[in-house]
Amino acid sequence: MPGFASLIAPRPVLQALQPLRRLIHRTAQSSRAIPGGRLYLGEGQPIIVFPAFGGGPETTASLRSTLSAAGFAAYDWGQGADRGPGPFSLNRCLRRLEEQVIEVFEDARQPVTLLGWGLSGVYARELAKRITPLVRQVITLGTPFNINAEGARRCAMLAPLHGPEGHVDAALSFRLRQRPPVPCTSIYSLSDETVPWQMCVETESAESENIKLAVPYRQLPQSPKVLEIITHRLAQPKDVWRPFEA
């Protein structure tokens, strides 16, 4: 029968396990319970929060405050109220937003998470396509990017993107449906008609997922479950992305 000493791993093996032990310890200590869910805690990971159409910084202040208190670096989008880009100025709108992403990237010295609510999720996705190296991931809340889905014709949120014919033209429709080349999480509501849920569904892959919730569109940023999902996405180790698990 082997002695007790023979059951102890050699020192080099123990030393090699130290990073794993620290990771396990940090993971075990990196969240706290809140009513209705959990908050994962951050280490300064940057995130830009874009408001819902028609709203400005005040509509995302509570969300940004919660993220900041959890240890993340939460930034407003810096453009005041979102009045929509218009059919011929989406690229102009994106150029202005690129400057904000660049500033946050330089300030944080790491890629930035972009979180868009409703129509502004379209901006977040398009920015991630234009300046991919600066973007860590995209999270959208009730964003109607799947223009060809059932119910698209009754989605009033798309009006700012309509052309002279009164609808989103085919080229822009195709463009918006294309997934950015970064991890994407689409969170959407099944209990509200503001945005038909079918329009928020992404083709799932190794770096994309859809999460449906019974939460009204207007309440998504305040939902404890949404906060849990967002902070879980943010708190994942650098260069690591995996689907959300409750």
C-alpha positions as CSV (number, residue, x, y, z in Angstrom):
1,M,0.0,0.0,0.0
2,P,1.6,3.4,-1.0
3,G,2.5,5.8,1.8
4,F,0.7,9.1,2.3
5,A,3.6,11.0,0.8
6,S,3.4,9.1,-2.4
7,L,-0.2,10.3,-2.9
8,I,0.9,14.0,-3.0
9,A,1.5,15.4,-6.5
10,P,5.1,16.5,-7.3
11,R,5.8,20.2,-6.7
12,P,6.0,21.1,-10.4
13,V,2.5,19.6,-10.9
14,L,1.2,21.6,-7.9
15,Q,2.7,24.8,-9.2
16,A,1.2,24.2,-12.6
17,L,-2.2,23.8,-11.0
18,Q,-2.0,27.2,-9.2
19,P,-3.5,29.3,-12.1
20,L,-6.4,26.8,-12.3
21,R,-7.0,27.0,-8.5
22,R,-6.9,30.8,-8.7
23,L,-9.4,30.8,-11.5
24,I,-11.7,28.4,-9.7
25,H,-11.5,30.5,-6.5
26,R,-12.2,33.7,-8.4
27,T,-15.1,32.2,-10.2
28,A,-16.6,30.9,-6.9
29,Q,-16.3,34.5,-5.5
30,S,-17.2,36.4,-8.6
31,S,-21.0,36.7,-8.2
32,R,-23.6,37.7,-5.7
33,A,-27.2,37.0,-5.4
34,I,-29.8,39.7,-6.1
35,P,-33.7,39.3,-5.9
36,G,-34.6,37.2,-9.0
37,G,-31.1,36.4,-10.1
38,R,-27.4,36.9,-9.7
39,L,-24.9,39.6,-10.5
40,Y,-21.5,38.6,-11.8
41,L,-18.7,40.9,-10.7
42,G,-16.2,42.5,-13.0
43,E,-12.7,43.8,-13.1
44,G,-13.1,47.0,-15.1
45,Q,-14.2,45.4,-18.4
46,P,-15.6,48.3,-20.6
47,I,-19.1,48.4,-22.0
48,I,-20.9,51.1,-24.0
49,V,-24.7,51.1,-23.4
50,F,-26.8,52.5,-26.3
51,P,-30.3,53.8,-25.4
52,A,-33.7,52.8,-26.9
53,F,-35.1,54.8,-29.8
54,G,-36.4,58.1,-28.6
55,G,-34.5,58.0,-25.3
56,G,-31.2,59.3,-24.1
57,P,-28.7,58.7,-21.3
58,E,-31.5,58.8,-18.6
59,T,-33.1,55.7,-20.0
60,T,-29.9,53.6,-19.4
61,A,-28.7,55.4,-16.3
62,S,-30.0,52.7,-13.9
63,L,-28.4,49.9,-16.0
64,R,-25.1,51.7,-16.2
65,S,-25.1,52.4,-12.5
66,T,-25.8,48.7,-11.7
67,L,-22.9,47.6,-14.1
68,S,-20.5,50.1,-12.6
69,A,-21.4,49.0,-9.0
70,A,-20.7,45.4,-10.1
71,G,-17.2,46.3,-11.1
72,F,-17.5,47.0,-14.9
73,A,-16.6,50.3,-16.7
74,A,-20.0,51.4,-18.1
75,Y,-20.1,54.2,-20.6
76,D,-23.0,56.1,-22.2
77,W,-23.0,56.2,-26.0
78,G,-22.3,60.0,-25.9
79,Q,-24.9,61.1,-28.5
80,G,-27.8,62.3,-26.4
81,A,-31.3,61.1,-27.4
82,D,-31.5,58.5,-30.3
83,R,-33.7,60.0,-33.0
84,G,-32.7,57.4,-35.6
85,P,-30.2,57.7,-38.4
86,G,-32.6,58.1,-41.3
87,P,-32.5,56.0,-44.5
88,F,-29.4,57.7,-46.0
89,S,-27.3,58.5,-42.9
90,L,-26.8,55.2,-41.1
91,N,-23.1,55.3,-42.1
92,R,-22.7,58.9,-41.0
93,C,-24.3,57.9,-37.6
94,L,-21.9,55.0,-37.3
95,R,-18.8,57.2,-38.1
96,R,-19.7,59.4,-35.1
97,L,-20.2,56.3,-32.9
98,E,-16.8,54.9,-34.0
99,E,-15.1,57.8,-32.3
100,Q,-16.8,56.9,-29.0
101,V,-15.7,53.3,-29.3
102,I,-12.1,54.3,-30.1
103,E,-12.1,56.7,-27.0
104,V,-13.3,53.9,-24.7
105,F,-10.9,51.4,-26.2
106,E,-7.9,53.7,-25.7
107,D,-9.1,54.6,-22.1
108,A,-9.6,50.9,-21.1
109,R,-6.8,49.5,-23.3
110,Q,-8.9,46.5,-24.1
111,P,-11.7,45.6,-26.5
112,V,-15.2,47.0,-25.7
113,T,-18.5,45.3,-25.3
114,L,-21.4,47.0,-27.1
115,L,-24.9,46.8,-25.7
116,G,-27.8,48.1,-27.8
117,W,-31.4,48.3,-26.7
118,G,-34.0,48.1,-29.5
119,L,-33.0,50.0,-32.6
120,S,-29.6,51.0,-31.2
121,G,-28.7,47.3,-31.2
122,V,-28.5,47.7,-34.9
123,Y,-25.8,50.4,-34.4
124,A,-23.9,48.1,-32.1
125,R,-24.0,45.2,-34.6
126,E,-22.9,47.4,-37.5
127,L,-20.1,49.0,-35.5
128,A,-18.8,45.6,-34.6
129,K,-18.6,44.8,-38.4
130,R,-16.7,48.1,-39.1
131,I,-14.2,48.1,-36.2
132,T,-14.0,44.5,-35.3
133,P,-10.6,44.5,-33.5
134,L,-11.9,47.1,-31.0
135,V,-15.1,45.1,-30.1
136,R,-15.1,42.2,-27.7
137,Q,-18.8,41.2,-28.1
138,V,-22.2,42.5,-28.9
139,I,-25.3,42.2,-26.6
140,T,-28.7,43.3,-27.9
141,L,-32.0,43.7,-26.1
142,G,-35.0,43.4,-28.3
143,T,-33.2,44.4,-31.4
144,P,-35.1,43.8,-34.8
145,F,-32.1,43.0,-37.0
146,N,-33.8,40.0,-38.8
147,I,-35.8,42.2,-41.2
148,N,-37.2,39.3,-43.2
149,A,-38.7,37.6,-40.2
150,E,-42.5,37.3,-39.6
151,G,-44.0,40.4,-38.2
152,A,-41.4,42.8,-39.7
153,R,-44.0,44.9,-41.5
154,R,-45.7,45.8,-38.2
155,C,-42.5,46.8,-36.4
156,A,-42.7,50.6,-36.0
157,M,-39.2,50.7,-34.6
158,L,-37.8,50.2,-38.1
159,A,-39.4,53.5,-39.4
160,P,-36.2,55.5,-39.0
161,L,-34.5,53.1,-41.5
162,H,-37.3,53.2,-44.1
163,G,-36.5,54.5,-47.5
164,P,-38.7,56.7,-49.8
165,E,-40.8,53.6,-50.6
166,G,-41.8,53.2,-46.9
167,H,-39.8,50.1,-46.1
168,V,-36.2,49.0,-45.5
169,D,-34.6,48.4,-48.9
170,A,-33.3,45.0,-49.8
171,A,-29.6,45.8,-49.6
172,L,-29.9,47.3,-46.1
173,S,-32.1,44.4,-45.0
174,F,-29.5,41.9,-46.1
175,R,-26.7,43.9,-44.5
176,L,-28.5,44.1,-41.1
177,R,-29.2,40.3,-41.0
178,Q,-25.5,39.5,-41.3
179,R,-24.0,38.6,-37.9
180,P,-20.9,40.6,-36.8
181,P,-17.6,38.6,-36.6
182,V,-17.6,38.8,-32.8
183,P,-19.6,36.9,-30.1
184,C,-23.2,37.9,-30.1
185,T,-26.0,37.5,-27.5
186,S,-29.5,38.4,-28.5
187,I,-31.9,38.8,-25.6
188,Y,-35.5,39.3,-26.5
189,S,-39.1,39.3,-25.1
190,L,-41.8,36.9,-25.8
191,S,-44.5,38.9,-24.0
192,D,-44.5,42.2,-25.8
193,E,-45.5,43.4,-29.3
194,T,-43.1,46.3,-29.5
195,V,-40.7,44.1,-31.4
196,P,-41.9,40.8,-32.9
197,W,-39.6,38.2,-31.3
198,Q,-38.9,36.5,-34.6
199,M,-37.0,39.6,-35.7
200,C,-34.5,39.2,-32.8
201,V,-33.4,35.6,-33.6
202,E,-29.9,35.1,-34.7
203,T,-28.6,31.9,-36.4
204,E,-26.9,30.2,-33.4
205,S,-23.2,29.2,-33.7
206,A,-20.2,28.7,-31.6
207,E,-20.1,32.4,-30.9
208,S,-23.8,33.4,-30.9
209,E,-26.9,32.6,-29.0
210,N,-30.5,33.7,-28.5
211,I,-32.1,34.0,-25.1
212,K,-35.9,34.5,-24.9
213,L,-37.5,35.8,-21.7
214,A,-41.0,36.6,-20.6
215,V,-40.1,40.2,-19.9
216,P,-41.8,43.2,-21.6
217,Y,-39.5,45.1,-24.0
218,R,-39.5,48.3,-21.9
219,Q,-38.5,46.4,-18.8
220,L,-35.6,44.4,-20.3
221,P,-32.8,46.6,-18.9
222,Q,-34.2,46.4,-15.4
223,S,-34.9,42.6,-15.3
224,P,-32.8,40.7,-12.8
225,K,-32.4,37.9,-15.3
226,V,-31.2,40.3,-18.0
227,L,-28.7,41.8,-15.6
228,E,-27.5,38.3,-14.7
229,I,-27.0,37.5,-18.4
230,I,-25.3,40.8,-19.2
231,T,-22.9,40.6,-16.3
232,H,-22.2,36.9,-17.0
233,R,-21.2,37.9,-20.6
234,L,-19.0,40.7,-19.3
235,A,-17.3,38.7,-16.6
236,Q,-16.0,35.8,-18.8
237,P,-12.2,35.7,-19.0
238,K,-10.5,37.5,-21.8
239,D,-10.7,35.8,-25.1
240,V,-13.2,33.3,-23.7
241,W,-16.8,33.1,-24.7
242,R,-19.4,30.4,-24.0
243,P,-23.2,30.3,-24.0
244,F,-25.0,31.5,-20.9
245,E,-25.8,29.0,-18.2
246,A,-28.0,29.9,-15.3
